[in-house]
Amino acid sequence: MPTPLPDPLPDPTTVALLPEATQRLVRSVDRLQDADWTAPSGLPDWTRAHVVAHLALNAEGLTGALTGLVAGHAVPMYATAERRDEDIAGLAAARHGELRDRLLASVTALGDALAAVPDGAWGTRLERTPGSDRTFLAAEVPDMRLREVEVHHVDLATTYRTADWDEAFAARLVDAMVRRGGWSSGFVVQATDLGRSWTVAEGGPTVSGPVADLGWWLTGRGDGAGLTSESGALPRTGAW
C-alpha cells in the first residue's frame, strides 16, 4: 500500500520573508508624495497608483479565499477577470490617502487570514475566478503573495531594486518562473552567484548572471542587463 503524501504546508522560508517584504513595500508607499502617485510605474500603461491598487486588491482577494476556506465555503479570489481589471482602474483613481489606507488594511487582513488557516486545510485548492481552471493550493498563497509584493515593489519605480531582494526570494522566483511553462524554446539559466542552474526545456543556450537579474528577466521585465547568453542573444520571455 503506498504511503500517503503528507499534507502540504507553506514554505517556512517564504513565511519568514513575507512580513519583512510587506513592511518594506508599505514604507515605500508611505513615502510617495502627491505627484508620485500619477507618475508612470515600470509597467505599461500603469501609474504607481495602479500598482498599489493591484497590490491591495490582490491581498483582499487572497484574504477572501482563505477566509472562505476557514469558514467552510469556496470563495474565489476575483468575481471575474474583467471585474478584477475594472476594480484596479477604479481604486487607482481614489484619493491617495484612501489608497494608502486600503493597502495597509489589506496586508493586515491577509496576515490575519494566513494565521487562521489550520494545518489540515493547506492542501485545499482555491479558485482564481469562479469555474476557472486556474486554481492554487492554499499552501501556495504565501509564495504567490511574496512574488506579488517583491516584483511589484520594483515595478513602483521608486528606490527599491532587484538588488535589494533577499537571495532566497530571488531563487524561489526563478523556481516559479521556470515551472510556469509555455516557453517558446528551451534554455538553461545559471545563477553565477549561487552556483545553481535550472533547465527551462531541453536544448538551447545557457543564460548566466546573478539570480536576481535572472528572476527579473524571466518575468518578462527589463532588457536582460547583467545577463549573458551562450548564443549571444537572450531567448524571448513572456510577461508575468
C-alpha positions in Angstrom: 0.0 0.0 0.0 1.6 3.3 -1.0 2.5 5.7 1.8 0.1 8.7 1.8 1.7 12.0 1.0 2.0 14.5 3.9 -0.4 17.4 3.9 1.3 20.4 2.2 2.4 23.4 4.3 3.6 26.8 3.3 7.3 27.1 2.8 8.9 28.3 6.0 11.4 30.5 4.2 8.6 32.3 2.4 6.6 32.6 5.6 9.6 34.3 7.2 10.3 36.6 4.3 6.7 37.8 3.6 6.2 40.1 6.6 9.5 41.9 6.1 8.9 42.3 2.4 5.4 43.7 3.1 6.8 46.2 5.6 9.3 47.5 3.0 6.6 47.9 0.5 4.3 49.8 2.9 7.2 52.1 3.8 7.9 52.9 0.1 4.2 53.7 -0.4 4.1 55.9 2.7 6.9 57.9 1.2 5.1 58.7 -2.0 4.2 62.4 -2.5 1.1 63.5 -4.3 2.8 63.9 -7.6 4.4 60.5 -7.3 1.1 58.6 -7.5 0.3 59.6 -11.0 3.8 59.1 -12.4 4.4 56.1 -14.6 5.4 52.8 -13.0 7.6 50.2 -14.6 4.5 48.5 -16.1 3.0 49.6 -19.4 0.0 52.0 -19.1 0.0 51.8 -15.3 0.8 54.6 -12.9 2.2 53.9 -9.4 -1.4 54.2 -8.2 -2.4 51.3 -10.4 0.4 49.2 -8.9 -0.7 50.0 -5.4 -4.3 49.4 -6.2 -3.4 46.0 -7.7 -1.4 45.0 -4.6 -4.3 46.0 -2.3 -6.9 44.1 -4.3 -4.7 41.1 -4.6 -4.3 40.9 -0.9 -8.0 41.4 -0.4 -8.7 38.6 -2.9 -6.4 36.2 -1.2 -7.9 37.1 2.1 -11.4 36.4 0.9 -10.4 33.0 -0.5 -8.6 32.0 2.8 -11.4 33.3 5.0 -13.9 31.3 2.9 -11.8 28.2 3.3 -11.7 28.5 7.1 -15.5 29.2 7.1 -16.1 26.1 5.0 -17.2 27.5 1.7 -15.4 28.3 -1.5 -14.7 31.9 -2.3 -12.8 32.8 -5.5 -10.1 35.5 -5.5 -11.9 37.6 -8.1 -15.5 37.6 -9.4 -14.3 37.7 -13.0 -11.1 38.6 -14.7 -12.8 41.7 -16.2 -14.1 42.8 -12.8 -10.5 42.5 -11.5 -9.2 44.9 -14.1 -12.2 47.3 -13.5 -11.6 47.3 -9.8 -7.9 48.1 -10.2 -8.7 51.0 -12.5 -11.4 52.3 -10.1 -9.3 52.1 -7.0 -6.3 53.7 -8.8 -8.4 56.8 -9.2 -9.2 57.1 -5.5 -7.7 59.7 -3.2 -4.1 58.8 -2.5 -4.7 58.7 1.3 -7.6 56.3 0.8 -5.5 54.1 -1.5 -2.6 54.0 1.0 -5.0 53.1 3.8 -6.6 50.4 1.7 -3.2 48.8 1.1 -2.4 48.8 4.8 -5.7 47.4 5.8 -5.4 44.7 3.1 -2.0 43.4 4.1 -3.0 43.4 7.8 -6.1 41.3 7.0 -4.1 38.9 4.8 -1.7 38.3 7.6 -4.6 37.5 10.0 -6.2 35.2 7.4 -2.9 33.3 6.9 -2.6 32.8 10.6 -6.1 31.5 10.9 -5.7 28.6 8.4 -5.4 25.3 10.3 -2.6 22.9 9.2 -5.0 20.3 7.8 -6.5 22.8 5.4 -3.4 24.0 3.5 -4.0 21.3 0.8 -7.3 22.8 -0.2 -7.5 24.0 -3.8 -8.8 27.6 -4.3 -10.1 29.3 -7.4 -8.8 32.5 -9.0 -12.2 33.1 -10.7 -15.4 31.0 -10.5 -15.2 27.9 -12.6 -11.7 28.8 -13.8 -9.1 26.1 -14.4 -6.5 28.5 -12.8 -6.6 27.1 -9.2 -3.9 27.0 -6.5 -3.3 25.3 -3.2 -3.9 27.3 0.0 -0.3 26.4 0.9 0.9 28.3 -2.2 -0.6 31.6 -1.0 2.5 32.9 0.9 4.7 32.2 -2.2 2.2 33.9 -4.5 1.9 36.9 -2.3 5.6 37.3 -1.8 6.1 37.3 -5.6 3.5 40.0 -5.9 5.0 42.1 -3.2 8.6 41.9 -4.3 8.2 42.1 -8.0 5.6 44.9 -8.0 7.6 46.8 -5.4 10.3 47.1 -8.0 7.6 48.0 -10.6 6.7 51.0 -8.4 9.9 52.6 -9.9 11.0 54.2 -6.6 14.3 53.4 -4.9 13.7 49.7 -4.5 15.6 47.5 -6.9 16.1 43.8 -7.6 19.5 44.1 -5.9 17.5 44.6 -2.7 15.8 41.2 -3.0 16.7 38.5 -0.5 18.7 35.9 -2.3 16.3 33.2 -1.1 13.4 35.0 -2.6 15.2 35.5 -5.9 15.9 31.8 -6.2 12.3 31.0 -5.4 11.2 33.4 -8.1 13.3 31.7 -10.7 11.9 28.3 -9.5 8.4 29.6 -10.0 9.0 31.2 -13.4 10.7 28.1 -14.7 7.8 25.9 -13.6 5.1 28.0 -15.2 5.9 26.5 -18.7 4.8 27.9 -22.0 8.3 28.7 -23.2 8.7 29.0 -27.0 12.2 27.4 -26.9 14.5 25.6 -24.5 17.3 27.1 -22.5 19.1 26.8 -19.2 19.5 29.6 -16.6 22.6 29.6 -14.4 22.9 31.8 -11.3 26.5 32.8 -11.1 26.2 33.9 -7.5 24.6 30.7 -6.3 26.4 28.0 -8.4 22.9 26.7 -9.3 21.2 26.2 -12.6 17.6 25.5 -13.9 16.6 23.8 -17.2 13.6 25.5 -18.8 13.5 22.9 -21.5 16.0 20.7 -23.3 18.2 22.3 -25.8 19.1 26.0 -26.3 21.7 28.2 -24.8 22.7 28.8 -21.2 21.8 32.2 -19.8 24.0 33.3 -16.9 24.0 36.0 -14.4 23.1 37.0 -10.8 19.9 35.2 -9.6 18.0 38.5 -9.1 18.7 39.5 -12.6 17.6 36.1 -13.9 14.4 36.3 -11.9 13.6 39.8 -13.2 14.2 38.8 -16.8 12.2 35.6 -16.5 9.1 37.7 -15.5 9.4 39.5 -18.9 10.9 42.6 -17.4 14.0 44.6 -18.3 16.4 44.2 -21.2 18.4 41.4 -19.7 21.1 43.7 -18.2 23.6 41.7 -16.2 23.0 38.5 -18.2 25.0 36.7 -20.9 23.9 34.0 -23.3 26.0 31.4 -25.0 24.2 32.1 -28.2 24.9 35.9 -27.9 21.1 36.6 -27.8 18.7 36.1 -24.9 15.7 33.8 -25.5 12.3 35.5 -25.6 10.4 35.6 -22.3 6.7 36.4 -21.9 5.3 38.8 -19.4 4.3 37.6 -15.9 
